[in-house]
Amino acid sequence: MRNYLYNISGGNPRSLLPSVIAAILDGIAKIVPAALLVDIFNTIYKSFDDPDKGLDINRMWIVCCILFVWLLVEYAAYASLYDKTYRAAYSLAASGRLKLAEHIRHLSLGFFGKRDPGDLTNLILSDYGQVEHTISHNLSQLISAIVLPVLAFVGLLLVDWRMAVAMFIAVPLGVALLWLTDSIQARLSENHVRAKNEAASRLQEYLSGIREIKAHNMGGKRFERLRRSFDELKSASIRLEGIMGPMIMGAMLLARSGMTWMILVGSYLLAGGELSLPVFLLFLLVGTKIFEPLTVVLMSYGEMRYSAYSARRIMDVQQEAPMAGKGDVQPNQAISFDQVTFGYDDQQPVLKDLSFTIEPHTITALVGPSGSGKSTVTRLIARFWDVQQGTIRIGGSPVDQMVPEKLLQDISVVFQDVYLFQDTIGNNIRVGKKDATHSEIEEAARRACCHAFISSLPQGYDTLVGEGGSTLSGGEKQRISIARALLKNASIVLLDEATASLDPENEAAVQQAINELVADKTVILIAHRLKTIQNADQILVLDHGQLIEQGTHAHLLDHSGIYARLWQLQQDAEGWQVKVNGS
């Protein structure tokens, strides 16, 4: 129970205390009217037992008034329970989702490489929704089902221990049956959550790739993964309900059989004159009040066990260690790799014993075949991952000891694959500087050569773009990304083939904007078109994660190595022509 409350409360069980107390008070409030009704019946019973005294009208009025007032107390207790329970549930879910999202933001990209995006989406939405429902609907019932039977059993023992034992003798048996099936329920819940997440991931994949699916006619039987995931979800759902349903129903009927045993024992004692009718009635009324919440919570056991697994999944992510750091970044400092070895998710190393230095205010180009580790170098500088061996330093300070947020404040990144948020164009540019004015945004857009096409849109800078920037062309998204970097004005600029998506008409203008962006900056750029890096201060040639060549453009051409060969291949490719009909 302690672990259960800890997990569903996101590690803060004290936040559930008001709703737990309210649930206990509400349960106690529901027992008192039963006792008052027994007193009324006892008063009437005495009037028939002793006709000379007659009916005690005054006592009847007093009890009725108390009962009426107590109904108001019961209403107030339920209102308090409703307010505190639902407030706790929705507040905890809302703050928990934000806390989890903020925690995920501080994790390395290696974490995301190991988790399916659909799984994380379900974690924040579906799993938290399950926990929210448990706190708002099941927690108060669970507390009542635990506390009230204990209090009632102790109180009824003082009235008649035989009747009390008969009433509650079957409850431990029902609970024991559920406890024996706990491992089965845990396994079925885990399989169901896994199937649900897999189905959500495959659906997200299907919708994200709908363009390719339509273009390659991959409908019907050719897209089996989505169908198989839904079939598995159906099977997991049937197994969960079909196996656990009879078990839970059996436990519920077994626990409720205590009422039957109590009636049988009570009837026997009444017939023998060992039990009075008012006492028998007391047990009947209290029994209905006790077994009602107990039945409900037993029926909800599967749902609560399911939410326990969801809560544990949330806590597992919250316990992932974030990327820590304590040092600040000093701008305009040298960047050095000292025998760096790195592999994604502990796989084969992408970089092997890599060492080089980038002086401040210089342009360094990374060149090499696909898969040589060029993009990995830029991502390690930005500390998207931490290296397994070696050290990356900026100004002599190890990057893995720097606070990631402070490090990234001094780095601008222009990716080849640009992602735009589903927001206005102005706000997408403002990502580079949160407090930027409209004039600053417009100036950055002009320098990035995107002001003209933005102004031609119906709402200009207030035009909404689709998720990921789907309503814009690749070149337009690229220029908005450059505008972000211009607005940020960081001292370190990482360019991952920033002109790759541009048409010839805009390439020269954007190249000019990039030249302005990198002025007086420390620049690391990935280049495939070697003619764009002829004036770089140094060129690093990578192959299979190792530094093969290093030098200026002229120096590397003189040495007739990989760089010279790539240069010659690109020079020859410029003269290629498409032949039609053998001409």
C-alpha positions in Angstrom: 0.0 0.0 0.0 2.8 2.4 0.8 4.5 1.9 -2.5 1.1 2.1 -4.3 0.4 5.5 -2.7 3.9 6.7 -3.3 3.7 5.8 -7.0 0.3 7.2 -7.8 1.1 10.4 -6.0 4.2 10.9 -8.1 6.5 10.4 -5.1 4.5 12.8 -2.9 2.0 10.8 -0.8 1.4 13.7 1.5 -0.5 15.4 -1.3 -3.2 12.6 -0.9 -3.6 13.2 2.9 -6.5 15.6 2.7 -8.5 13.3 0.4 -7.7 10.3 2.6 -8.9 12.1 5.7 -12.0 13.3 3.9 -12.7 9.7 2.8 -12.5 8.4 6.3 -14.8 11.1 7.7 -17.3 10.6 4.9 -17.3 6.8 5.7 -17.9 7.4 9.4 -20.6 9.9 8.6 -22.5 7.2 6.6 -22.5 4.8 9.6 -24.2 7.2 12.1 -27.6 7.3 10.3 -27.8 3.5 10.5 -27.2 3.7 14.3 -29.9 6.4 14.6 -32.4 4.3 12.7 -31.7 1.4 15.0 -32.4 3.6 18.0 -35.8 4.6 16.4 -36.6 1.0 15.8 -35.5 0.1 19.3 -37.8 2.8 20.8 -40.8 1.5 18.8 -39.9 -2.1 19.8 -39.9 -1.2 23.5 -43.3 0.5 23.2 -44.8 -2.9 22.0 -42.8 -4.8 24.6 -44.2 -2.6 27.4 -47.5 -1.2 26.4 -48.0 0.6 29.7 -45.1 3.0 29.0 -46.2 3.7 25.5 -44.2 5.2 22.7 -41.5 7.6 23.8 -42.5 10.5 21.4 -39.9 12.9 22.8 -37.1 10.5 22.1 -38.4 9.9 18.6 -38.4 13.6 17.9 -34.9 14.1 19.3 -33.5 11.2 17.2 -35.3 12.5 14.1 -33.9 16.0 14.6 -30.4 14.5 15.1 -30.9 12.5 12.0 -32.0 15.5 10.0 -29.0 17.5 11.2 -26.7 14.6 10.6 -27.9 14.5 6.9 -26.5 18.0 6.6 -23.2 16.8 8.2 -23.1 13.9 5.9 -23.7 16.2 2.9 -20.9 18.5 4.1 -18.5 15.5 4.6 -19.3 14.2 1.0 -18.9 17.7 -0.4 -15.5 18.0 1.3 -14.5 14.5 0.0 -15.6 15.5 -3.5 -13.7 18.7 -3.5 -10.5 17.4 -2.0 -10.5 14.2 -4.0 -11.1 15.7 -7.4 -8.9 18.7 -6.6 -6.1 16.5 -5.6 -6.5 14.2 -8.6 -6.6 17.0 -11.3 -4.0 19.1 -9.6 -1.6 16.2 -9.2 -2.1 15.1 -12.8 -1.7 18.6 -14.2 1.4 19.4 -12.2 2.7 15.9 -12.6 2.5 16.1 -16.4 4.4 19.4 -16.4 7.0 18.1 -14.0 7.5 15.0 -16.0 7.8 16.9 -19.3 10.3 19.3 -17.6 12.3 16.3 -16.3 12.3 14.7 -19.8 13.7 17.9 -21.2 16.8 17.5 -19.0 17.5 13.9 -20.1 20.1 13.1 -22.7 19.0 12.3 -26.3 20.2 8.7 -25.6 17.1 8.3 -23.4 14.8 9.1 -26.4 16.8 6.7 -28.6 15.8 3.9 -26.3 12.1 4.9 -26.0 9.4 4.9 -28.7 7.9 8.4 -29.1 4.4 6.8 -28.9 5.3 5.2 -25.6 6.3 8.6 -24.1 3.1 10.2 -25.5 1.0 7.5 -23.8 3.1 7.9 -20.6 2.2 11.5 -20.2 -1.4 11.3 -21.5 -2.8 7.9 -21.0 -0.9 6.7 -17.9 -1.4 9.9 -16.1 -5.1 9.8 -17.1 -5.3 6.3 -15.5 -3.6 7.6 -12.3 -5.9 10.6 -12.3 -9.0 8.4 -12.5 -7.7 6.2 -9.7 -7.2 9.1 -7.3 -10.5 10.8 -8.2 -12.7 7.7 -8.1 -11.0 4.7 -6.5 -8.8 6.1 -3.7 -11.6 7.2 -1.5 -13.4 3.9 -2.0 -10.2 2.0 -1.2 -9.7 4.0 2.1 -13.3 3.5 3.1 -13.1 -0.2 2.3 -10.1 -0.6 4.6 -10.9 1.7 7.5 -14.7 1.2 7.9 -14.7 -2.6 8.1 -12.0 -2.4 10.8 -13.8 0.2 12.8 -17.1 -1.6 12.4 -15.7 -4.9 13.3 -14.2 -3.5 16.5 -17.4 -1.8 17.4 -19.7 -4.7 16.6 -17.4 -7.0 18.7 -18.5 -5.1 21.7 -22.2 -5.6 20.8 -22.1 -9.4 19.9 -18.8 -11.1 19.0 -20.6 -14.1 17.4 -22.4 -11.9 14.9 -19.4 -9.8 14.2 -17.2 -12.8 13.5 -19.9 -14.3 11.3 -20.2 -11.1 9.3 -16.5 -10.6 8.6 -15.2 -14.2 8.5 -15.4 -14.3 4.7 -13.7 -10.9 4.0 -10.1 -12.1 4.6 -10.8 -15.1 2.3 -11.9 -12.7 -0.5 -8.9 -10.5 0.0 -6.6 -13.6 0.0 -8.0 -14.7 -3.3 -7.2 -11.4 -4.9 -3.7 -11.4 -3.3 -3.1 -14.9 -4.8 -4.0 -13.6 -8.3 -1.9 -10.4 -7.9 1.1 -11.7 -10.0 -1.3 -12.7 -12.8 -3.0 -9.3 -12.7 0.4 -7.5 -12.8 1.5 -9.6 -15.8 -1.7 -9.1 -17.7 -1.7 -5.3 -17.0 1.9 -5.0 -18.2 1.1 -6.9 -21.4 -2.0 -4.8 -22.0 -0.1 -1.5 -21.5 2.7 -2.7 -23.7 0.1 -3.6 -26.4 -1.7 -0.3 -26.1 1.6 1.6 -26.4 2.6 -0.4 -29.4 -0.7 0.2 -31.1 -0.4 4.0 -30.4 3.1 4.0 -31.8 2.2 2.2 -34.9 -0.8 4.5 -35.4 1.5 7.5 -35.0 3.9 6.0 -37.5 1.1 5.4 -39.9 -0.2 9.0 -39.7 3.3 10.5 -39.9 4.2 8.4 -42.9 0.8 8.7 -44.7 2.4 10.5 -47.6 4.9 7.7 -48.2 2.2 5.1 -47.7 0.0 6.7 -50.3 2.9 7.3 -52.7 4.0 3.7 -52.6 0.5 2.2 -52.4 1.3 0.5 -49.0 -2.4 0.1 -48.0 -4.2 -3.1 -47.1 -2.1 -6.2 -46.5 1.1 -4.4 -47.3 0.9 -2.4 -44.0 0.7 -5.3 -41.6 2.4 -3.7 -38.5 -0.6 -1.5 -37.7 -3.1 -4.3 -38.1 -1.0 -6.7 -36.0 -0.6 -4.1 -33.2 -4.4 -3.6 -33.1 -5.0 -7.4 -33.1 -2.6 -7.8 -30.2 -4.3 -5.0 -28.3 -7.6 -6.7 -28.8 -6.2 -10.1 -27.5 -4.5 -8.4 -24.5 -7.8 -6.7 -23.6 -9.8 -9.9 -23.8 -7.2 -11.8 -21.7 -7.2 -9.0 -19.1 -10.9 -8.9 -18.7 -11.6 -12.6 -19.4 -9.1 -13.9 -16.8 -9.4 -11.3 -14.1 -13.1 -10.7 -14.3 -14.2 -14.1 -12.9 -11.4 -13.9 -10.2 -12.5 -10.5 -9.0 -16.2 -11.5 -9.1 -15.4 -14.6 -7.1 -13.5 -12.5 -4.5 -16.4 -10.1 -4.3 -19.1 -12.8 -3.8 -16.9 -14.6 -1.3 -16.5 -11.4 0.8 -20.2 -10.5 0.5 -21.1 -14.0 1.7 -20.4 -12.6 5.2 -23.9 -11.1 5.2 -25.4 -14.5 4.5 -23.4 -16.1 7.4 -24.4 -13.3 9.7 -28.1 -13.7 8.8 -27.9 -17.5 9.4 -26.2 -17.1 12.7 -28.5 -14.2 13.7 -31.6 -16.2 12.9 -30.3 -19.1 14.9 -29.6 -16.9 17.9 -33.0 -15.1 17.6 -34.8 -18.4 17.6 -32.9 -19.5 20.7 -33.6 -16.2 22.5 -29.9 -15.3 22.7 -30.2 -12.2 20.5 -32.6 -9.3 20.5 -34.3 -8.1 17.4 -32.9 -4.5 17.6 -29.3 -5.9 17.8 -30.1 -8.1 14.8 -31.4 -5.1 12.9 -28.2 -3.1 13.9 -26.0 -5.8 12.2 -28.2 -5.8 9.1 -28.1 -2.0 8.7 -24.4 -1.7 9.5 -23.6 -4.6 7.2 -25.2 -3.0 4.2 -23.2 0.2 4.8 -20.0 -1.8 5.2 -20.3 -4.2 2.3 -21.4 -1.6 -0.2 -18.0 0.3 -0.4 -16.2 -3.1 0.1 -18.0 -4.5 -3.0 -17.2 -1.4 -5.0 -13.5 -1.5 -4.2 -13.3 -5.2 -5.0 -14.9 -4.6 -8.3 -12.4 -1.8 -9.0 -9.4 -3.9 -7.9 -8.4 -4.6 -11.5 -8.5 -1.0 -12.4 -6.5 0.0 -9.4 -3.9 -2.7 -10.1 -3.7 -1.5 -13.7 -3.1 2.1 -12.5 -0.4 0.8 -10.2 1.5 -0.3 -13.3 0.9 3.0 -15.0 2.2 4.8 -11.9 5.3 2.7 -11.8 6.0 3.5 -15.4 5.8 7.2 -14.6 8.1 6.8 -11.6 10.6 4.8 -13.7 11.0 7.8 -16.0 11.1 10.3 -13.2 14.0 8.3 -11.7 16.1 8.6 -14.8 19.1 10.6 -14.0 19.1 14.0 -15.8 22.3 15.5 -17.3 23.8 17.3 -14.4 26.4 20.1 -14.3 27.6 23.0 -12.4 30.0 25.0 -14.5 29.2 28.1 -16.7 30.3 28.5 -20.3 32.9 31.1 -21.1 32.2 32.5 -24.6 34.8 32.9 -27.2 36.9 30.0 -26.0 38.6 27.1 -27.8 36.8 23.8 -28.3 38.9 20.6 -27.9 38.3 16.9 -28.3 40.8 14.8 -26.3 40.7 11.1 -27.3 36.9 11.0 -27.5 35.2 7.7 -28.1 31.4 7.6 -28.4 28.7 5.1 -29.5 24.9 5.5 -29.4 23.2 3.3 -26.8 26.5 1.5 -26.0 26.6 0.1 -29.6 29.7 0.1 -31.8 31.7 3.3 -31.4 30.8 6.1 -33.9 33.8 8.1 -32.9 37.1 6.4 -32.0 39.9 8.1 -30.1 39.1 11.5 -31.8 41.3 14.5 -30.9 41.4 18.0 -32.4 41.2 21.7 -31.4 39.0 24.4 -32.7 40.3 27.9 -32.0 37.8 30.7 -31.2 36.6 33.0 -34.0 37.4 30.4 -36.7 35.5 28.3 -39.1 36.0 24.6 -39.0 34.4 22.3 -41.6 33.7 18.6 -41.1 34.0 16.5 -44.2 33.7 12.8 -44.8 31.5 10.0 -46.1 28.0 9.3 -44.7 28.3 7.7 -41.3 31.8 9.0 -40.6 30.6 10.8 -37.4 30.3 14.4 -38.6 26.8 15.1 -37.1 27.8 13.2 -33.9 30.7 15.7 -33.4 28.3 18.7 -33.4 25.8 17.0 -31.1 28.5 16.1 -28.6 29.6 19.8 -28.6 26.1 20.8 -27.7 26.0 18.0 -25.1 23.0 16.2 -26.5 24.9 13.1 -25.3 27.9 12.5 -22.9 30.9 10.6 -24.3 31.9 7.2 -23.0 35.7 7.9 -23.1 37.8 11.0 -23.4 36.9 14.6 -22.8 35.4 17.5 -24.7 36.4 20.9 -23.4 35.3 24.5 -24.1 37.9 26.9 -22.8 39.5 24.2 -20.7 36.3 23.2 -18.9 34.9 19.7 -19.6 31.5 19.9 -21.3 30.1 17.1 -19.2 30.5 19.3 -16.1 28.5 22.2 -17.6 24.9 22.9 -17.0 23.2 21.9 -20.3 20.9 24.9 -20.3 23.7 27.3 -19.8 25.9 25.6 -22.4 23.1 25.8 -25.0 22.6 29.5 -24.3 25.9 30.1 -26.0 25.3 27.7 -28.9 23.2 28.2 -32.0 22.3 25.1 -34.0 21.0 25.0 -37.5 20.0 21.4 -38.3 19.5 20.0 -41.8 16.1 18.7 -40.8 14.3 21.7 -39.4 11.4 21.3 -37.0 8.9 24.1 -36.5 6.3 24.2 -33.8 2.6 24.4 -34.6 2.6 28.2 -33.9 3.0 31.5 -35.7 6.1 32.1 -37.8 7.0 35.0 -35.5 6.9 32.8 -32.4 9.0 30.1 -34.2 11.7 32.7 -34.9 11.3 34.0 -31.3 12.6 30.6 -30.1 16.1 32.0 -30.6 15.3 34.8 -28.1 12.2 34.6 -25.9 11.9 38.4 -25.2 12.6 39.5 -28.7 10.5 42.4 -30.1 8.7 42.2 -33.4 11.3 44.6 -35.0 14.1 42.3 -33.8 12.3 39.3 -35.3 11.7 41.1 -38.6 15.4 42.2 -38.8 16.5 38.6 -38.2 14.1 37.4 -41.0 15.5 40.0 -43.4 19.1 38.9 -42.8 18.0 35.3 -43.3 16.3 36.2 -46.6 12.8 35.1 -45.4 11.1 38.4 -44.8 9.8 38.6 -48.3 7.9 35.3 -48.4 6.7 35.8 -44.8 5.2 39.2 -45.7 3.4 37.6 -48.7 1.5 35.2 -46.4 -2.1 36.2 -45.4 -1.3 36.9 -41.7 2.4 37.7 -42.2 4.4 36.9 -39.1 1.2 35.8 -37.4 0.6 33.0 -39.9 0.3 29.6 -38.2 2.4 26.8 -39.6 1.5 23.1 -39.4 3.1 20.7 -37.0 6.8 20.4 -37.8 6.4 23.2 -40.4 4.4 21.0 -42.8 2.8 24.0 -44.5 6.1 25.4 -45.6 8.7 24.2 -48.1 12.1 22.8 -47.0 13.9 26.0 -48.0 11.5 28.2 -46.2 11.8 26.2 -43.0 15.6 26.3 -43.3 15.7 30.1 -43.6 13.4 30.5 -40.6 15.9 28.2 -38.7 18.7 30.5 -39.7 16.7 33.5 -38.6 16.4 31.9 -35.2 20.1 31.5 -35.0 20.7 35.1 -36.1 18.3 36.3 -33.4 20.0 34.2 -30.7 23.5 35.6 -31.6 25.4 32.9 -29.8 29.2 32.8 -29.9 29.3 29.1 -31.1 27.4 28.2 -34.3 26.8 24.6 -35.4 25.7 24.3 -39.0 24.6 20.9 -40.3 24.5 21.4 -44.1 22.3 24.5 -43.7 21.9 25.1 -47.4 21.0 21.5 -48.4 17.3 22.2 -48.8 17.6 25.5 -50.7 17.0 26.0 -54.4 19.8 27.8 -56.5 17.8 31.0 -56.5 17.9 31.4 -52.7 21.2 29.6 -52.0 23.4 32.6 -52.7 21.3 34.9 -50.6 21.1 32.5 -47.7 24.8 31.8 -47.9 25.3 35.6 -47.6 23.1 35.5 -44.5 25.1 32.6 -43.1 28.3 34.6 -43.6 26.8 37.4 -41.6 25.7 34.9 -38.9 29.1 33.4 -38.5 31.0 36.7 -38.5 33.2 36.8 -35.4 31.8 33.4 -34.2 33.3 30.0 -33.6 31.8 28.0 -36.3 31.6 24.2 -36.9 29.9 23.3 -40.1 29.1 20.0 -41.8 29.6 20.3 -45.6 28.9 17.9 -48.5 29.4 20.5 -51.2 33.1 21.2 -50.8 33.1 24.4 -52.8 31.2 26.1 -49.9 34.1 25.5 -47.5 37.2 26.6 -49.5 37.8 29.5 -47.2 37.4 27.6 -43.9 40.2 28.1 -41.4 40.6 24.3 -41.1 38.9 21.2 -42.5 38.6 18.0 -40.6 38.2 14.9 -42.7 36.6 12.0 -40.8 36.2 8.4 -41.9 34.7 5.6 -39.7 34.8 7.9 -36.7 38.5 8.8 -36.9 40.4 11.9 -38.0 42.1 11.0 -41.3 43.1 14.4 -42.6 43.3 18.0 -41.2 44.3 21.3 -42.8 43.2 24.1 -45.2 41.6 23.5 -48.6 44.8 24.1 -50.4 46.8 22.0 -48.0 44.5 19.0 -48.3 44.4 19.2 -52.1 48.2 19.1 -52.2 48.3 15.8 -50.2 46.1 13.9 -52.6 44.1 12.1 -49.9 40.4 11.5 -49.3 39.6 15.2 -49.4 41.3 15.6 -52.8 39.4 12.6 -54.1 36.1 13.9 -52.9 36.9 17.3 -54.4 37.7 15.7 -57.8 34.5 13.7 -57.8 32.4 16.8 -57.2 34.3 18.7 -59.9 33.6 15.9 -62.3 29.9 15.7 -61.3 29.3 19.3 -62.3 29.8 18.3 -65.9 27.3 15.4 -65.8 24.4 15.5 -68.2 21.3 13.4 -68.6 21.3 11.5 -71.9 17.9 11.1 -73.6 17.3 8.4 -76.3 21.0 7.6 -76.4 22.0 11.2 -77.4 
